[in-house]
Amino acid sequence: MTDPGVPASAPPAPTTLGALRDSGATPRPVKAEIRANLLARLAAGEPTLPGIVGFEDTVVPEVERALIAGHDLVLLGERGQGKTRLIRTLVGLLDEWTPVLVGSELNEHPLAPISVWAHRQIAEHGDATPVGWLHRSERFGEKLATPDTSVGDLIGDVDPIKVAEGRTLGDPETVHYGLVPRTNRGIFSVNELPDLAERIQVALLNVLEERDIQIRGYRVRLPLDLLLVASANPEDYTNRGRIITPLKDRFGAEVRTHYPIELVDEVRLLDQEADTSWLGDGMVEQPLVPEHLVEIVARFTRLVRDSSHVDQRSGVSARFAIAGLETVAASAVRRAAVAGETRPVARVVDLPGIVPASRGKVEFADSGSDPDDERETEVLEHLLRQATAQTFRARCAGLDLTGLQEHFTGGETVESGELVPAAALLGQLGTIPKLAELLGRLGVPEGEQSAEQAAAAVEFALEGLYLTRRLAKDTDGARTVYGA
């Protein structure tokens, strides 16, 4: 699937109105355009909304039905559920190129003009009227609803510059169009719709029902052609504002989003969204976060969402998990830079850095008035240990680790820490029984079993033995010591 924001082909040839008409082109409403492209993808077995993870059997079918029906829609869901990402993905269902009148503020189709300006252009130039081609990436408009948003921002207002040029106030061409009409023949998104003042929401009523706009006292009717999509957090209905009833009634579909239901989808989302590729530079390679650490971060996120200590109305954003995984990778890069390692590989010792980095992303229920309350940190640390233990049981169930455990029978200890390199960690253990089997359980292919990977696997096993009460552990700042 090509990126809808990157042209995959050159625009078509016609550059004048006459050539466009001779080519057999016909105007097509934007919703019909989306419907046709959506049905073509469904028939071909292609993903209709590529990059959307965890919604395949729930949200995506609802969105598909709404688009086929030609409905404007509102997405309801807690923060960080991918609402904005889904809306922007809809752009890929538009035709890659569409003809427009050169100079039109409203992206008017040359064969279906709607403004006074467009009709005058065609009357003056006839078949020689210049035609341009608009890529689908330029047919998307977006507005984050804020209390200070005005009708002029969305719909339009009188342009004093045009009036000063000598035009009369009654002239429709003195209007400066807002974001909605400038997205004509495209997709317009209003994010966090309840934050929009109720009197401003009224301005969208005609857009959704009569498909036109009204600007102050002007007698102007512009039959807009667009798909309107809005997003909202259900909490906003009572806490910050609400969507007025007539506006809700005009949306054809309401779709409820959710966080990933299955653990595998949480992991897929992290693999797709967490960007660690740029953390490497000339000194160190791109960091590697092993599969078992990605799973721990995914389980940790799900445990935080389900915790009774967390405000369930606010939710725990996917950005919580993404930022956490990127923090783990950054910790590995920091160790590599200090210890002189060339290939940073994240280890269990990098996980605690998630807690202070992500604490501000969680709204706790009945949080105390003291902003330095350590209870919140303790809750997150406990859940992180719980996620690590769950991952250890899932990955290492039935694996014989007695050989590793026997290393400590004589009172020996193994020291680790966020700045202890892989070679130093492995050097304290000597030959490690069942190491190849352990690496296999953690998803490390045979040809990639480096010392850094081995250190990450062994430290995970040590932490698992500690969490299952088969080893002791003493932590003092950045220093961790495992023993019998």
QUINOR-V335579 format. One record per backbone hydrogen bond with DSSP energy under -0.5 kcal/mol. NH is the residue of the N-H (numbers start at 0). CO is the residue of the C=O. Records with the same first field share a line. If there is no record, write none. Layout:
BEGIN
NH: CO / CO
END
This chain:
BEGIN
5: 2
6: 4
16: 128
17: 126
19: 15
20: 16
21: 17
22: 18
23: 20
24: 19
32: 28
33: 29
34: 30
35: 31
36: 32
37: 33
38: 34
39: 35
40: 36
41: 37
42: 38
43: 39
44: 40 / 41
45: 40
51: 48
52: 50
57: 54
59: 54
61: 57
62: 58
63: 59
64: 60
65: 61
66: 62
67: 63
68: 64
69: 66
70: 65
72: 227
73: 252
74: 229
75: 73 / 254
76: 231
78: 313
80: 77
85: 81
86: 82
87: 83
88: 84
89: 85 / 86
90: 87
91: 88
92: 89
93: 90
97: 133
99: 131
100: 107
101: 129
103: 100
106: 103
108: 111
111: 108
118: 114
119: 115
120: 116
121: 117
122: 118
123: 119
124: 120
125: 121
127: 124
128: 125
130: 14
131: 99
133: 97
135: 95
137: 134
138: 135
140: 186
142: 188
144: 142 / 190
148: 145
153: 149
154: 150
155: 150
156: 175
158: 173
159: 157
162: 158
163: 159
164: 160
165: 162
166: 161
170: 167
173: 170
174: 171
175: 156
176: 174
177: 154
178: 152
179: 153
180: 153
181: 177
182: 178 / 179
183: 180
184: 224
185: 182 / 224
186: 138
187: 226
188: 140
189: 228
190: 142 / 188
192: 189 / 230
194: 191
195: 192
199: 196
200: 196
201: 197
202: 199
203: 200
204: 201
207: 203
208: 204
210: 205
211: 205
215: 213
217: 214
219: 217
221: 219
222: 220
223: 210 / 221
225: 223
226: 185
227: 225
228: 187 / 226
229: 72
230: 189
231: 74
233: 231
235: 232
236: 233
237: 234
238: 234
239: 235
240: 235
241: 193
243: 241
246: 243
247: 243
248: 244
249: 245 / 246
250: 246 / 247
251: 71
252: 71
254: 73
256: 75 / 254
265: 261
266: 262
267: 263
268: 264
269: 265
270: 266
271: 267
272: 268
273: 269
275: 273
278: 275
279: 276
280: 283
284: 341
286: 275
287: 343
289: 287
292: 289
293: 289
294: 290
295: 291
296: 292
297: 293
298: 294
299: 295
300: 296
301: 297
302: 298
303: 299
304: 300
305: 301
306: 302 / 303
309: 306
310: 362
311: 309
313: 310
314: 310
316: 314
317: 79
319: 316
320: 316
321: 317
322: 318
323: 319
324: 320
325: 321
326: 322
327: 323
328: 324
329: 325
330: 326
331: 327
332: 328
333: 329
334: 330
335: 331
336: 332
337: 333
338: 334
339: 335
340: 335
343: 341
345: 287
349: 346
350: 347
352: 349
353: 350
354: 351
355: 351
356: 352
357: 353
358: 354
360: 357
361: 358
363: 361
364: 308
366: 363
370: 368
372: 369
375: 372
377: 373
378: 374
379: 375
380: 376
381: 377
382: 378
383: 379
384: 380
385: 381
386: 382
387: 383
388: 384
389: 385
390: 386
391: 387
392: 388
393: 389
394: 390
395: 391
396: 392
398: 395
400: 398
404: 400
405: 401
406: 402 / 403
407: 404
408: 405
410: 407
413: 481
415: 479
417: 477
419: 416
420: 418
424: 420
425: 421
426: 422
427: 423 / 424
428: 425
429: 425
432: 430
434: 431
437: 433
438: 434
439: 435
440: 436
441: 437
442: 439
443: 438
444: 442
447: 444
448: 445
449: 447
453: 449
454: 450
455: 451
456: 452
457: 453
458: 454
459: 455
460: 456
461: 457
462: 458
463: 459
464: 460
465: 461
466: 462
467: 463
468: 465
469: 464
470: 464
471: 482
473: 480
475: 478
478: 475
479: 415
480: 473
481: 413
482: 471
483: 411
END
